[in-house]
Amino acid sequence: MFSFASMLSNVQWATPEQVSREHWDVAGILKGRLNQKYRFDVRPLKMHDDIYGKKGTTASKADKIVFELEDKWVIVDAAELHRLIIVKRIKKLLLDELISTLEWNIILPKN
C-alpha cells in the first residue's frame, strides 16, 4: 500500500505519547509542494454514526490533517479548520464542504 509518508522528505514519526497527547502521526516536508516541515494527522477514516469520518480535537498539535480516499489524499490546514469549528460551532463537517470552504487545501492524486 502506498502510504502518505512516501510523499514526504525528512520524515519523522511521532512517538506513542505524541500521537495520544499531541494528535499527530508523521512530520515531514511535502515533496514538490511545501518547503517547510509540518506535522500531519494521517489517522484513517472510521465509521461514526453511519458515516466515515475523523474525530478530532482543536487541541491538536498537527499542522495539517490528511484525509485518505481511494484515489487521492486531501490535506487541509488544521488551524484554519479549528477556527471554522470554533467560530461556527460546527460538530460535523463533510469533506466536500471543507474543500470548498477552507482557503488552504491540497488534493494529491494517488498515482
N, C-alpha and C positions, 0 to 999 in steps of 0.2 A: 504494500500500500504506500502510495506517495504521500509523505507527511508534510505538513506546513513547515516544519523546521528545515526541510531541504530548500526552502525558498529564502532562507536566512544565511547571512555570514556572521562570524563571531558569535556563534550560538553558545548560550549559557542556559542550562536547565535549572529551574527553581528547585530548591530543597523541599522536602515534605512540609517543613514548617512554613516556608514562604508560600507554598500552594495553599495551605489551610488558613494562614493569617493574612497574607497579602493578596491572595486570589489571582495569581498569575502563574503561568506554566513554563514559558520559554522566553528568553530575551535574545535579541539579535538585531542585525541591520537587514532590512528587506532589500534583497539584491535587485539592483536596477531601478528601484523606486524611491527609497529613502536613504539618507546618508547619516542618520542618527540611530543609535541603539535604543530600542524600545522594548518594554515588557509586554508580552502578549498573553491574553487569556484565550486558550485554544480548547477549552473543555468542549466535549461533543454535545450536540443537541440531544435532549432526552424528552420522553413523553411526560407532559404535565397537563392535567385536565383535558385529556383527549387531543392535545396538540403538541407538536415538537417545539421545544424552546430551551432557553437557558435561564436559570435563576441566577440572580446576581445581587451585588451589594454596591452601593455608592461609596463604600469604604475601601473598595478595591484599589490596589496599587498598580494594576495593569494600565498601560498607556493606550493599548489598542485591544479590541475584542474581535475575535475571529469566529465567523460562522462558516462551518464547512458544509457545503451542499454537494450533491452528487457530481456536478461538473465544474464547480468553482468554489473559491473562498471569497467571502465578503468580509472586509476589515473596516471597522468603524472606530472612531475616536472615542475612548472611554470617557474623557472629561466632558465632551460635548453631549454624549448620551446621558451622563449623570445630571448635567444641568437641565436637559429636557425633562428627565424623570422628576426632578425636584420642582422645577418651575410649574410644570403642567400636572403634577401629582398623578403621574401615569403608573399603573400597575402592570399592564400588559401591552406589548407593542408587537406588531407584525413586522417581519424583516423588510418587506416591500415598503412599508411606511417609513422605517428607519432610513432606508436608502434614499427615499425622496425627500425626507425632512431634514436629515443631517447634512451639513455642508461638506464635512470631511468623510469620505469613504473611498475605498479602493476595491474593485472587483477584479480578481485574478482567475483566469481560466485554468483548469487542471489539464494540462496537455498530455 
